[in-house]
Amino acid sequence: MLRAAIGPLFADEAAFLVGEEHGLTSAELERLLAAQPWLEAACDELTSSSLPLTIEHGDLWASNIYVGDAEPQFNRLDRG
């Protein structure tokens, strides 16, 4: 679903409010649009992986992230 939403969102330049208060600058929009192929490829890679569907609980705080083995690690809800 995320992969399918990227194209229409990126095509809706009005949604980025370029040059408006709280909107993106032209340079920010250019960088974002340049990232579209990467985002779509990342979605494709995730879809083809064996990672199961998960529920995102919407409670991601800095205290849920720590660095271990030089990589970010995320606290998990299941401790089993």
mmCIF file of the N, C-alpha and C atoms, coordinates in Angstrom:
data_MODEL
# 
_entry.id   MODEL 
# 
loop_
_atom_site.group_PDB 
_atom_site.id 
_atom_site.type_symbol 
_atom_site.label_atom_id 
_atom_site.label_alt_id 
_atom_site.label_comp_id 
_atom_site.label_asym_id 
_atom_site.label_entity_id 
_atom_site.label_seq_id 
_atom_site.pdbx_PDB_ins_code 
_atom_site.Cartn_x 
_atom_site.Cartn_y 
_atom_site.Cartn_z 
_atom_site.occupancy 
_atom_site.B_iso_or_equiv 
_atom_site.pdbx_formal_charge 
_atom_site.auth_seq_id 
_atom_site.auth_comp_id 
_atom_site.auth_asym_id 
_atom_site.auth_atom_id 
_atom_site.pdbx_PDB_model_num 
ATOM 1   N N  . MET A 1 1  ? 0.814  -1.192  0.000  1.00 0.00 ? 1  MET A N  1 
ATOM 2   C CA . MET A 1 1  ? 0.000  0.000   0.000  1.00 0.00 ? 1  MET A CA 1 
ATOM 3   C C  . MET A 1 1  ? 0.864  1.265   0.000  1.00 0.00 ? 1  MET A C  1 
ATOM 4   N N  . LEU A 1 2  ? 1.941  1.241   0.763  1.00 0.00 ? 2  LEU A N  1 
ATOM 5   C CA . LEU A 1 2  ? 2.813  2.409   0.823  1.00 0.00 ? 2  LEU A CA 1 
ATOM 6   C C  . LEU A 1 2  ? 3.423  2.692   -0.539 1.00 0.00 ? 2  LEU A C  1 
ATOM 7   N N  . ARG A 1 3  ? 3.897  1.661   -1.205 1.00 0.00 ? 3  ARG A N  1 
ATOM 8   C CA . ARG A 1 3  ? 4.522  1.813   -2.530 1.00 0.00 ? 3  ARG A CA 1 
ATOM 9   C C  . ARG A 1 3  ? 3.551  2.473   -3.498 1.00 0.00 ? 3  ARG A C  1 
ATOM 10  N N  . ALA A 1 4  ? 2.305  2.045   -3.462 1.00 0.00 ? 4  ALA A N  1 
ATOM 11  C CA . ALA A 1 4  ? 1.292  2.580   -4.373 1.00 0.00 ? 4  ALA A CA 1 
ATOM 12  C C  . ALA A 1 4  ? 0.954  4.040   -4.064 1.00 0.00 ? 4  ALA A C  1 
ATOM 13  N N  . ALA A 1 5  ? 1.163  4.480   -2.856 1.00 0.00 ? 5  ALA A N  1 
ATOM 14  C CA . ALA A 1 5  ? 0.822  5.849   -2.451 1.00 0.00 ? 5  ALA A CA 1 
ATOM 15  C C  . ALA A 1 5  ? 1.923  6.855   -2.784 1.00 0.00 ? 5  ALA A C  1 
ATOM 16  N N  . ILE A 1 6  ? 3.139  6.386   -2.984 1.00 0.00 ? 6  ILE A N  1 
ATOM 17  C CA . ILE A 1 6  ? 4.270  7.297   -3.192 1.00 0.00 ? 6  ILE A CA 1 
ATOM 18  C C  . ILE A 1 6  ? 4.094  8.117   -4.475 1.00 0.00 ? 6  ILE A C  1 
ATOM 19  N N  . GLY A 1 7  ? 3.807  7.487   -5.581 1.00 0.00 ? 7  GLY A N  1 
ATOM 20  C CA . GLY A 1 7  ? 3.680  8.189   -6.854 1.00 0.00 ? 7  GLY A CA 1 
ATOM 21  C C  . GLY A 1 7  ? 2.637  9.293   -6.829 1.00 0.00 ? 7  GLY A C  1 
ATOM 22  N N  . PRO A 1 8  ? 1.391  8.980   -6.420 1.00 0.00 ? 8  PRO A N  1 
ATOM 23  C CA . PRO A 1 8  ? 0.374  10.035  -6.370 1.00 0.00 ? 8  PRO A CA 1 
ATOM 24  C C  . PRO A 1 8  ? 0.729  11.169  -5.402 1.00 0.00 ? 8  PRO A C  1 
ATOM 25  N N  . LEU A 1 9  ? 1.331  10.843  -4.286 1.00 0.00 ? 9  LEU A N  1 
ATOM 26  C CA . LEU A 1 9  ? 1.717  11.894  -3.344 1.00 0.00 ? 9  LEU A CA 1 
ATOM 27  C C  . LEU A 1 9  ? 2.787  12.791  -3.949 1.00 0.00 ? 9  LEU A C  1 
ATOM 28  N N  . PHE A 1 10 ? 3.797  12.196  -4.537 1.00 0.00 ? 10 PHE A N  1 
ATOM 29  C CA . PHE A 1 10 ? 4.873  12.991  -5.119 1.00 0.00 ? 10 PHE A CA 1 
ATOM 30  C C  . PHE A 1 10 ? 4.379  13.803  -6.320 1.00 0.00 ? 10 PHE A C  1 
ATOM 31  N N  . ALA A 1 11 ? 3.332  13.359  -6.994 1.00 0.00 ? 11 ALA A N  1 
ATOM 32  C CA . ALA A 1 11 ? 2.783  14.084  -8.131 1.00 0.00 ? 11 ALA A CA 1 
ATOM 33  C C  . ALA A 1 11 ? 1.952  15.294  -7.704 1.00 0.00 ? 11 ALA A C  1 
ATOM 34  N N  . ASP A 1 12 ? 1.537  15.322  -6.455 1.00 0.00 ? 12 ASP A N  1 
ATOM 35  C CA . ASP A 1 12 ? 0.699  16.406  -5.941 1.00 0.00 ? 12 ASP A CA 1 
ATOM 36  C C  . ASP A 1 12 ? 1.583  17.494  -5.334 1.00 0.00 ? 12 ASP A C  1 
ATOM 37  N N  . GLU A 1 13 ? 2.225  18.279  -6.197 1.00 0.00 ? 13 GLU A N  1 
ATOM 38  C CA . GLU A 1 13 ? 3.160  19.289  -5.707 1.00 0.00 ? 13 GLU A CA 1 
ATOM 39  C C  . GLU A 1 13 ? 2.493  20.317  -4.812 1.00 0.00 ? 13 GLU A C  1 
ATOM 40  N N  . ALA A 1 14 ? 1.197  20.554  -4.975 1.00 0.00 ? 14 ALA A N  1 
ATOM 41  C CA . ALA A 1 14 ? 0.490  21.503  -4.116 1.00 0.00 ? 14 ALA A CA 1 
ATOM 42  C C  . ALA A 1 14 ? 0.522  21.046  -2.655 1.00 0.00 ? 14 ALA A C  1 
ATOM 43  N N  . ALA A 1 15 ? 0.604  19.734  -2.433 1.00 0.00 ? 15 ALA A N  1 
ATOM 44  C CA . ALA A 1 15 ? 0.623  19.201  -1.069 1.00 0.00 ? 15 ALA A CA 1 
ATOM 45  C C  . ALA A 1 15 ? 1.882  19.604  -0.307 1.00 0.00 ? 15 ALA A C  1 
ATOM 46  N N  . PHE A 1 16 ? 2.935  19.973  -1.023 1.00 0.00 ? 16 PHE A N  1 
ATOM 47  C CA . PHE A 1 16 ? 4.198  20.315  -0.376 1.00 0.00 ? 16 PHE A CA 1 
ATOM 48  C C  . PHE A 1 16 ? 4.289  21.792  0.007  1.00 0.00 ? 16 PHE A C  1 
ATOM 49  N N  . LEU A 1 17 ? 3.281  22.577  -0.399 1.00 0.00 ? 17 LEU A N  1 
ATOM 50  C CA . LEU A 1 17 ? 3.194  23.992  -0.020 1.00 0.00 ? 17 LEU A CA 1 
ATOM 51  C C  . LEU A 1 17 ? 4.499  24.742  -0.271 1.00 0.00 ? 17 LEU A C  1 
ATOM 52  N N  . VAL A 1 18 ? 5.086  24.512  -1.420 1.00 0.00 ? 18 VAL A N  1 
ATOM 53  C CA . VAL A 1 18 ? 6.389  25.113  -1.741 1.00 0.00 ? 18 VAL A CA 1 
ATOM 54  C C  . VAL A 1 18 ? 6.318  26.634  -1.636 1.00 0.00 ? 18 VAL A C  1 
ATOM 55  N N  . GLY A 1 19 ? 7.234  27.178  -0.861 1.00 0.00 ? 19 GLY A N  1 
ATOM 56  C CA . GLY A 1 19 ? 7.333  28.616  -0.686 1.00 0.00 ? 19 GLY A CA 1 
ATOM 57  C C  . GLY A 1 19 ? 6.356  29.210  0.308  1.00 0.00 ? 19 GLY A C  1 
ATOM 58  N N  . GLU A 1 20 ? 5.463  28.400  0.848  1.00 0.00 ? 20 GLU A N  1 
ATOM 59  C CA . GLU A 1 20 ? 4.499  28.891  1.828  1.00 0.00 ? 20 GLU A CA 1 
ATOM 60  C C  . GLU A 1 20 ? 4.989  28.614  3.242  1.00 0.00 ? 20 GLU A C  1 
ATOM 61  N N  . GLU A 1 21 ? 4.394  29.313  4.195  1.00 0.00 ? 21 GLU A N  1 
ATOM 62  C CA . GLU A 1 21 ? 4.748  29.081  5.595  1.00 0.00 ? 21 GLU A CA 1 
ATOM 63  C C  . GLU A 1 21 ? 4.475  27.608  5.927  1.00 0.00 ? 21 GLU A C  1 
ATOM 64  N N  . HIS A 1 22 ? 5.419  26.973  6.557  1.00 0.00 ? 22 HIS A N  1 
ATOM 65  C CA . HIS A 1 22 ? 5.365  25.550  6.941  1.00 0.00 ? 22 HIS A CA 1 
ATOM 66  C C  . HIS A 1 22 ? 5.451  24.608  5.745  1.00 0.00 ? 22 HIS A C  1 
ATOM 67  N N  . GLY A 1 23 ? 5.724  25.143  4.573  1.00 0.00 ? 23 GLY A N  1 
ATOM 68  C CA . GLY A 1 23 ? 5.886  24.310  3.396  1.00 0.00 ? 23 GLY A CA 1 
ATOM 69  C C  . GLY A 1 23 ? 7.354  24.044  3.129  1.00 0.00 ? 23 GLY A C  1 
ATOM 70  N N  . LEU A 1 24 ? 7.612  23.265  2.103  1.00 0.00 ? 24 LEU A N  1 
ATOM 71  C CA . LEU A 1 24 ? 8.981  22.963  1.705  1.00 0.00 ? 24 LEU A CA 1 
ATOM 72  C C  . LEU A 1 24 ? 9.558  24.110  0.881  1.00 0.00 ? 24 LEU A C  1 
ATOM 73  N N  . THR A 1 25 ? 10.858 24.239  0.912  1.00 0.00 ? 25 THR A N  1 
ATOM 74  C CA . THR A 1 25 ? 11.527 25.144  -0.007 1.00 0.00 ? 25 THR A CA 1 
ATOM 75  C C  . THR A 1 25 ? 11.661 24.421  -1.350 1.00 0.00 ? 25 THR A C  1 
ATOM 76  N N  . SER A 1 26 ? 11.995 25.154  -2.383 1.00 0.00 ? 26 SER A N  1 
ATOM 77  C CA . SER A 1 26 ? 12.204 24.526  -3.692 1.00 0.00 ? 26 SER A CA 1 
ATOM 78  C C  . SER A 1 26 ? 13.324 23.502  -3.636 1.00 0.00 ? 26 SER A C  1 
ATOM 79  N N  . ALA A 1 27 ? 14.383 23.808  -2.890 1.00 0.00 ? 27 ALA A N  1 
ATOM 80  C CA . ALA A 1 27 ? 15.512 22.881  -2.765 1.00 0.00 ? 27 ALA A CA 1 
ATOM 81  C C  . ALA A 1 27 ? 15.093 21.620  -2.014 1.00 0.00 ? 27 ALA A C  1 
ATOM 82  N N  . GLU A 1 28 ? 14.275 21.766  -0.972 1.00 0.00 ? 28 GLU A N  1 
ATOM 83  C CA . GLU A 1 28 ? 13.802 20.594  -0.225 1.00 0.00 ? 28 GLU A CA 1 
ATOM 84  C C  . GLU A 1 28 ? 12.918 19.716  -1.104 1.00 0.00 ? 28 GLU A C  1 
ATOM 85  N N  . LEU A 1 29 ? 12.057 20.347  -1.905 1.00 0.00 ? 29 LEU A N  1 
ATOM 86  C CA . LEU A 1 29 ? 11.200 19.573  -2.807 1.00 0.00 ? 29 LEU A CA 1 
ATOM 87  C C  . LEU A 1 29 ? 12.041 18.823  -3.831 1.00 0.00 ? 29 LEU A C  1 
ATOM 88  N N  . GLU A 1 30 ? 13.049 19.475  -4.351 1.00 0.00 ? 30 GLU A N  1 
ATOM 89  C CA . GLU A 1 30 ? 13.927 18.836  -5.332 1.00 0.00 ? 30 GLU A CA 1 
ATOM 90  C C  . GLU A 1 30 ? 14.605 17.606  -4.731 1.00 0.00 ? 30 GLU A C  1 
ATOM 91  N N  . ARG A 1 31 ? 15.106 17.728  -3.502 1.00 0.00 ? 31 ARG A N  1 
ATOM 92  C CA . ARG A 1 31 ? 15.745 16.580  -2.831 1.00 0.00 ? 31 ARG A CA 1 
ATOM 93  C C  . ARG A 1 31 ? 14.735 15.472  -2.566 1.00 0.00 ? 31 ARG A C  1 
ATOM 94  N N  . LEU A 1 32 ? 13.527 15.852  -2.161 1.00 0.00 ? 32 LEU A N  1 
ATOM 95  C CA . LEU A 1 32 ? 12.502 14.852  -1.888 1.00 0.00 ? 32 LEU A CA 1 
ATOM 96  C C  . LEU A 1 32 ? 12.131 14.099  -3.160 1.00 0.00 ? 32 LEU A C  1 
ATOM 97  N N  . LEU A 1 33 ? 11.889 14.829  -4.235 1.00 0.00 ? 33 LEU A N  1 
ATOM 98  C CA . LEU A 1 33 ? 11.519 14.185  -5.496 1.00 0.00 ? 33 LEU A CA 1 
ATOM 99  C C  . LEU A 1 33 ? 12.636 13.285  -6.021 1.00 0.00 ? 33 LEU A C  1 
ATOM 100 N N  . ALA A 1 34 ? 13.869 13.662  -5.769 1.00 0.00 ? 34 ALA A N  1 
ATOM 101 C CA . ALA A 1 34 ? 15.010 12.834  -6.176 1.00 0.00 ? 34 ALA A CA 1 
ATOM 102 C C  . ALA A 1 34 ? 15.050 11.521  -5.388 1.00 0.00 ? 34 ALA A C  1 
ATOM 103 N N  . ALA A 1 35 ? 14.428 11.506  -4.216 1.00 0.00 ? 35 ALA A N  1 
ATOM 104 C CA . ALA A 1 35 ? 14.425 10.304  -3.371 1.00 0.00 ? 35 ALA A CA 1 
ATOM 105 C C  . ALA A 1 35 ? 13.318 9.326   -3.759 1.00 0.00 ? 35 ALA A C  1 
ATOM 106 N N  . GLN A 1 36 ? 12.417 9.716   -4.646 1.00 0.00 ? 36 GLN A N  1 
ATOM 107 C CA . GLN A 1 36 ? 11.290 8.846   -4.999 1.00 0.00 ? 36 GLN A CA 1 
ATOM 108 C C  . GLN A 1 36 ? 11.727 7.467   -5.477 1.00 0.00 ? 36 GLN A C  1 
ATOM 109 N N  . PRO A 1 37 ? 12.674 7.352   -6.419 1.00 0.00 ? 37 PRO A N  1 
ATOM 110 C CA . PRO A 1 37 ? 13.080 6.005   -6.849 1.00 0.00 ? 37 PRO A CA 1 
ATOM 111 C C  . PRO A 1 37 ? 13.637 5.161   -5.695 1.00 0.00 ? 37 PRO A C  1 
ATOM 112 N N  . TRP A 1 38 ? 14.383 5.786   -4.810 1.00 0.00 ? 38 TRP A N  1 
ATOM 113 C CA . TRP A 1 38 ? 14.936 5.059   -3.663 1.00 0.00 ? 38 TRP A CA 1 
ATOM 114 C C  . TRP A 1 38 ? 13.817 4.565   -2.754 1.00 0.00 ? 38 TRP A C  1 
ATOM 115 N N  . LEU A 1 39 ? 12.841 5.436   -2.469 1.00 0.00 ? 39 LEU A N  1 
ATOM 116 C CA . LEU A 1 39 ? 11.720 5.043   -1.611 1.00 0.00 ? 39 LEU A CA 1 
ATOM 117 C C  . LEU A 1 39 ? 10.927 3.893   -2.229 1.00 0.00 ? 39 LEU A C  1 
ATOM 118 N N  . GLU A 1 40 ? 10.683 3.974   -3.532 1.00 0.00 ? 40 GLU A N  1 
ATOM 119 C CA . GLU A 1 40 ? 9.947  2.906   -4.202 1.00 0.00 ? 40 GLU A CA 1 
ATOM 120 C C  . GLU A 1 40 ? 10.738 1.604   -4.195 1.00 0.00 ? 40 GLU A C  1 
ATOM 121 N N  . ALA A 1 41 ? 12.039 1.687   -4.413 1.00 0.00 ? 41 ALA A N  1 
ATOM 122 C CA . ALA A 1 41 ? 12.888 0.491   -4.370 1.00 0.00 ? 41 ALA A CA 1 
ATOM 123 C C  . ALA A 1 41 ? 12.919 -0.105  -2.969 1.00 0.00 ? 41 ALA A C  1 
ATOM 124 N N  . ALA A 1 42 ? 12.947 0.746   -1.948 1.00 0.00 ? 42 ALA A N  1 
ATOM 125 C CA . ALA A 1 42 ? 12.947 0.265   -0.568 1.00 0.00 ? 42 ALA A CA 1 
ATOM 126 C C  . ALA A 1 42 ? 11.637 -0.462  -0.269 1.00 0.00 ? 42 ALA A C  1 
ATOM 127 N N  . CYS A 1 43 ? 10.527 0.067   -0.767 1.00 0.00 ? 43 CYS A N  1 
ATOM 128 C CA . CYS A 1 43 ? 9.237  -0.611  -0.591 1.00 0.00 ? 43 CYS A CA 1 
ATOM 129 C C  . CYS A 1 43 ? 9.233  -1.961  -1.294 1.00 0.00 ? 43 CYS A C  1 
ATOM 130 N N  . ASP A 1 44 ? 9.778  -2.003  -2.507 1.00 0.00 ? 44 ASP A N  1 
ATOM 131 C CA . ASP A 1 44 ? 9.856  -3.265  -3.249 1.00 0.00 ? 44 ASP A CA 1 
ATOM 132 C C  . ASP A 1 44 ? 10.700 -4.284  -2.493 1.00 0.00 ? 44 ASP A C  1 
ATOM 133 N N  . GLU A 1 45 ? 11.819 -3.829  -1.949 1.00 0.00 ? 45 GLU A N  1 
ATOM 134 C CA . GLU A 1 45 ? 12.694 -4.726  -1.191 1.00 0.00 ? 45 GLU A CA 1 
ATOM 135 C C  . GLU A 1 45 ? 11.988 -5.251  0.054  1.00 0.00 ? 45 GLU A C  1 
ATOM 136 N N  . LEU A 1 46 ? 11.288 -4.378  0.738  1.00 0.00 ? 46 LEU A N  1 
ATOM 137 C CA . LEU A 1 46 ? 10.569 -4.798  1.934  1.00 0.00 ? 46 LEU A CA 1 
ATOM 138 C C  . LEU A 1 46 ? 9.474  -5.805  1.588  1.00 0.00 ? 46 LEU A C  1 
ATOM 139 N N  . THR A 1 47 ? 8.772  -5.560  0.497  1.00 0.00 ? 47 THR A N  1 
ATOM 140 C CA . THR A 1 47 ? 7.708  -6.472  0.065  1.00 0.00 ? 47 THR A CA 1 
ATOM 141 C C  . THR A 1 47 ? 8.261  -7.860  -0.261 1.00 0.00 ? 47 THR A C  1 
ATOM 142 N N  . SER A 1 48 ? 9.436  -7.899  -0.863 1.00 0.00 ? 48 SER A N  1 
ATOM 143 C CA . SER A 1 48 ? 10.007 -9.191  -1.250 1.00 0.00 ? 48 SER A CA 1 
ATOM 144 C C  . SER A 1 48 ? 10.760 -9.872  -0.114 1.00 0.00 ? 48 SER A C  1 
ATOM 145 N N  . SER A 1 49 ? 10.874 -9.213  1.020  1.00 0.00 ? 49 SER A N  1 
ATOM 146 C CA . SER A 1 49 ? 11.584 -9.810  2.153  1.00 0.00 ? 49 SER A CA 1 
ATOM 147 C C  . SER A 1 49 ? 10.671 -10.791 2.893  1.00 0.00 ? 49 SER A C  1 
ATOM 148 N N  . SER A 1 50 ? 11.249 -11.498 3.814  1.00 0.00 ? 50 SER A N  1 
ATOM 149 C CA . SER A 1 50 ? 10.464 -12.441 4.617  1.00 0.00 ? 50 SER A CA 1 
ATOM 150 C C  . SER A 1 50 ? 9.966  -11.802 5.914  1.00 0.00 ? 50 SER A C  1 
ATOM 151 N N  . LEU A 1 51 ? 10.128 -10.490 6.045  1.00 0.00 ? 51 LEU A N  1 
ATOM 152 C CA . LEU A 1 51 ? 9.652  -9.789  7.232  1.00 0.00 ? 51 LEU A CA 1 
ATOM 153 C C  . LEU A 1 51 ? 8.130  -9.832  7.258  1.00 0.00 ? 51 LEU A C  1 
ATOM 154 N N  . PRO A 1 52 ? 7.555  -10.329 8.343  1.00 0.00 ? 52 PRO A N  1 
ATOM 155 C CA . PRO A 1 52 ? 6.091  -10.417 8.390  1.00 0.00 ? 52 PRO A CA 1 
ATOM 156 C C  . PRO A 1 52 ? 5.462  -9.038  8.574  1.00 0.00 ? 52 PRO A C  1 
ATOM 157 N N  . LEU A 1 53 ? 4.187  -8.932  8.198  1.00 0.00 ? 53 LEU A N  1 
ATOM 158 C CA . LEU A 1 53 ? 3.456  -7.699  8.451  1.00 0.00 ? 53 LEU A CA 1 
ATOM 159 C C  . LEU A 1 53 ? 3.440  -7.436  9.951  1.00 0.00 ? 53 LEU A C  1 
ATOM 160 N N  . THR A 1 54 ? 3.561  -6.195  10.325 1.00 0.00 ? 54 THR A N  1 
ATOM 161 C CA . THR A 1 54 ? 3.585  -5.843  11.741 1.00 0.00 ? 54 THR A CA 1 
ATOM 162 C C  . THR A 1 54 ? 2.627  -4.693  12.000 1.00 0.00 ? 54 THR A C  1 
ATOM 163 N N  . ILE A 1 55 ? 2.330  -4.481  13.241 1.00 0.00 ? 55 ILE A N  1 
ATOM 164 C CA . ILE A 1 55 ? 1.488  -3.364  13.656 1.00 0.00 ? 55 ILE A CA 1 
ATOM 165 C C  . ILE A 1 55 ? 2.394  -2.277  14.206 1.00 0.00 ? 55 ILE A C  1 
ATOM 166 N N  . GLU A 1 56 ? 2.215  -1.073  13.733 1.00 0.00 ? 56 GLU A N  1 
ATOM 167 C CA . GLU A 1 56 ? 2.971  0.071   14.230 1.00 0.00 ? 56 GLU A CA 1 
ATOM 168 C C  . GLU A 1 56 ? 2.072  0.758   15.249 1.00 0.00 ? 56 GLU A C  1 
ATOM 169 N N  . HIS A 1 57 ? 2.552  0.849   16.477 1.00 0.00 ? 57 HIS A N  1 
ATOM 170 C CA . HIS A 1 57 ? 1.682  1.349   17.544 1.00 0.00 ? 57 HIS A CA 1 
ATOM 171 C C  . HIS A 1 57 ? 1.689  2.862   17.684 1.00 0.00 ? 57 HIS A C  1 
ATOM 172 N N  . GLY A 1 58 ? 2.446  3.580   16.866 1.00 0.00 ? 58 GLY A N  1 
ATOM 173 C CA . GLY A 1 58 ? 2.392  5.032   16.859 1.00 0.00 ? 58 GLY A CA 1 
ATOM 174 C C  . GLY A 1 58 ? 2.966  5.696   18.085 1.00 0.00 ? 58 GLY A C  1 
ATOM 175 N N  . ASP A 1 59 ? 3.831  5.006   18.799 1.00 0.00 ? 59 ASP A N  1 
ATOM 176 C CA . ASP A 1 59 ? 4.378  5.547   20.033 1.00 0.00 ? 59 ASP A CA 1 
ATOM 177 C C  . ASP A 1 59 ? 5.902  5.499   19.995 1.00 0.00 ? 59 ASP A C  1 
ATOM 178 N N  . LEU A 1 60 ? 6.486  5.985   18.913 1.00 0.00 ? 60 LEU A N  1 
ATOM 179 C CA . LEU A 1 60 ? 7.935  5.957   18.777 1.00 0.00 ? 60 LEU A CA 1 
ATOM 180 C C  . LEU A 1 60 ? 8.528  7.209   19.409 1.00 0.00 ? 60 LEU A C  1 
ATOM 181 N N  . TRP A 1 61 ? 9.225  7.019   20.497 1.00 0.00 ? 61 TRP A N  1 
ATOM 182 C CA . TRP A 1 61 ? 9.882  8.096   21.224 1.00 0.00 ? 61 TRP A CA 1 
ATOM 183 C C  . TRP A 1 61 ? 11.380 7.839   21.195 1.00 0.00 ? 61 TRP A C  1 
ATOM 184 N N  . ALA A 1 62 ? 12.157 8.869   21.436 1.00 0.00 ? 62 ALA A N  1 
ATOM 185 C CA . ALA A 1 62 ? 13.611 8.721   21.467 1.00 0.00 ? 62 ALA A CA 1 
ATOM 186 C C  . ALA A 1 62 ? 14.028 7.670   22.489 1.00 0.00 ? 62 ALA A C  1 
ATOM 187 N N  . SER A 1 63 ? 13.271 7.524   23.569 1.00 0.00 ? 63 SER A N  1 
ATOM 188 C CA . SER A 1 63 ? 13.616 6.532   24.595 1.00 0.00 ? 63 SER A CA 1 
ATOM 189 C C  . SER A 1 63 ? 13.417 5.100   24.117 1.00 0.00 ? 63 SER A C  1 
ATOM 190 N N  . ASN A 1 64 ? 12.755 4.912   22.970 1.00 0.00 ? 64 ASN A N  1 
ATOM 191 C CA . ASN A 1 64 ? 12.563 3.580   22.407 1.00 0.00 ? 64 ASN A CA 1 
ATOM 192 C C  . ASN A 1 64 ? 13.685 3.196   21.448 1.00 0.00 ? 64 ASN A C  1 
ATOM 193 N N  . ILE A 1 65 ? 14.640 4.091   21.254 1.00 0.00 ? 65 ILE A N  1 
ATOM 194 C CA . ILE A 1 65 ? 15.741 3.850   20.317 1.00 0.00 ? 65 ILE A CA 1 
ATOM 195 C C  . ILE A 1 65 ? 17.060 3.980   21.065 1.00 0.00 ? 65 ILE A C  1 
ATOM 196 N N  . TYR A 1 66 ? 17.960 3.067   20.831 1.00 0.00 ? 66 TYR A N  1 
ATOM 197 C CA . TYR A 1 66 ? 19.309 3.149   21.391 1.00 0.00 ? 66 TYR A CA 1 
ATOM 198 C C  . TYR A 1 66 ? 20.288 2.629   20.347 1.00 0.00 ? 66 TYR A C  1 
ATOM 199 N N  . VAL A 1 67 ? 21.546 2.948   20.522 1.00 0.00 ? 67 VAL A N  1 
ATOM 200 C CA . VAL A 1 67 ? 22.556 2.484   19.577 1.00 0.00 ? 67 VAL A CA 1 
ATOM 201 C C  . VAL A 1 67 ? 23.276 1.297   20.185 1.00 0.00 ? 67 VAL A C  1 
ATOM 202 N N  . GLY A 1 68 ? 23.264 0.188   19.469 1.00 0.00 ? 68 GLY A N  1 
ATOM 203 C CA . GLY A 1 68 ? 23.952 -1.021  19.882 1.00 0.00 ? 68 GLY A CA 1 
ATOM 204 C C  . GLY A 1 68 ? 24.671 -1.606  18.687 1.00 0.00 ? 68 GLY A C  1 
ATOM 205 N N  . ASP A 1 69 ? 25.878 -2.050  18.864 1.00 0.00 ? 69 ASP A N  1 
ATOM 206 C CA . ASP A 1 69 ? 26.669 -2.598  17.759 1.00 0.00 ? 69 ASP A CA 1 
ATOM 207 C C  . ASP A 1 69 ? 26.747 -1.605  16.601 1.00 0.00 ? 69 ASP A C  1 
ATOM 208 N N  . ALA A 1 70 ? 26.847 -0.310  16.939 1.00 0.00 ? 70 ALA A N  1 
ATOM 209 C CA . ALA A 1 70 ? 26.991 0.786   15.965 1.00 0.00 ? 70 ALA A CA 1 
ATOM 210 C C  . ALA A 1 70 ? 25.777 0.952   15.060 1.00 0.00 ? 70 ALA A C  1 
ATOM 211 N N  . GLU A 1 71 ? 24.643 0.381   15.426 1.00 0.00 ? 71 GLU A N  1 
ATOM 212 C CA . GLU A 1 71 ? 23.418 0.526   14.650 1.00 0.00 ? 71 GLU A CA 1 
ATOM 213 C C  . GLU A 1 71 ? 22.268 0.881   15.588 1.00 0.00 ? 71 GLU A C  1 
ATOM 214 N N  . PRO A 1 72 ? 21.276 1.617   15.076 1.00 0.00 ? 72 PRO A N  1 
ATOM 215 C CA . PRO A 1 72 ? 20.124 1.900   15.937 1.00 0.00 ? 72 PRO A CA 1 
ATOM 216 C C  . PRO A 1 72 ? 19.351 0.623   16.230 1.00 0.00 ? 72 PRO A C  1 
ATOM 217 N N  . GLN A 1 73 ? 18.896 0.499   17.433 1.00 0.00 ? 73 GLN A N  1 
ATOM 218 C CA . GLN A 1 73 ? 18.090 -0.632  17.870 1.00 0.00 ? 73 GLN A CA 1 
ATOM 219 C C  . GLN A 1 73 ? 16.791 -0.064  18.428 1.00 0.00 ? 73 GLN A C  1 
ATOM 220 N N  . PHE A 1 74 ? 15.713 -0.781  18.269 1.00 0.00 ? 74 PHE A N  1 
ATOM 221 C CA . PHE A 1 74 ? 14.409 -0.318  18.724 1.00 0.00 ? 74 PHE A CA 1 
ATOM 222 C C  . PHE A 1 74 ? 13.883 -1.252  19.798 1.00 0.00 ? 74 PHE A C  1 
ATOM 223 N N  . ASN A 1 75 ? 13.367 -0.671  20.888 1.00 0.00 ? 75 ASN A N  1 
ATOM 224 C CA . ASN A 1 75 ? 12.729 -1.487  21.916 1.00 0.00 ? 75 ASN A CA 1 
ATOM 225 C C  . ASN A 1 75 ? 11.522 -2.168  21.302 1.00 0.00 ? 75 ASN A C  1 
ATOM 226 N N  . ARG A 1 76 ? 11.294 -3.415  21.661 1.00 0.00 ? 76 ARG A N  1 
ATOM 227 C CA . ARG A 1 76 ? 10.173 -4.171  21.139 1.00 0.00 ? 76 ARG A CA 1 
ATOM 228 C C  . ARG A 1 76 ? 9.137  -4.327  22.236 1.00 0.00 ? 76 ARG A C  1 
ATOM 229 N N  . LEU A 1 77 ? 7.888  -4.473  21.839 1.00 0.00 ? 77 LEU A N  1 
ATOM 230 C CA . LEU A 1 77 ? 6.826  -4.680  22.801 1.00 0.00 ? 77 LEU A CA 1 
ATOM 231 C C  . LEU A 1 77 ? 6.886  -6.077  23.381 1.00 0.00 ? 77 LEU A C  1 
ATOM 232 N N  . ASP A 1 78 ? 7.212  -7.068  22.551 1.00 0.00 ? 78 ASP A N  1 
ATOM 233 C CA . ASP A 1 78 ? 7.294  -8.437  23.044 1.00 0.00 ? 78 ASP A CA 1 
ATOM 234 C C  . ASP A 1 78 ? 8.695  -8.694  23.573 1.00 0.00 ? 78 ASP A C  1 
ATOM 235 N N  . ARG A 1 79 ? 8.781  -9.104  24.786 1.00 0.00 ? 79 ARG A N  1 
ATOM 236 C CA . ARG A 1 79 ? 10.079 -9.359  25.441 1.00 0.00 ? 79 ARG A CA 1 
ATOM 237 C C  . ARG A 1 79 ? 10.394 -10.846 25.488 1.00 0.00 ? 79 ARG A C  1 
ATOM 238 N N  . GLY A 1 80 ? 9.543  -11.674 24.887 1.00 0.00 ? 80 GLY A N  1 
ATOM 239 C CA . GLY A 1 80 ? 9.710  -13.118 24.955 1.00 0.00 ? 80 GLY A CA 1 
ATOM 240 C C  . GLY A 1 80 ? 10.743 -13.600 24.083 1.00 0.00 ? 80 GLY A C  1 
# 
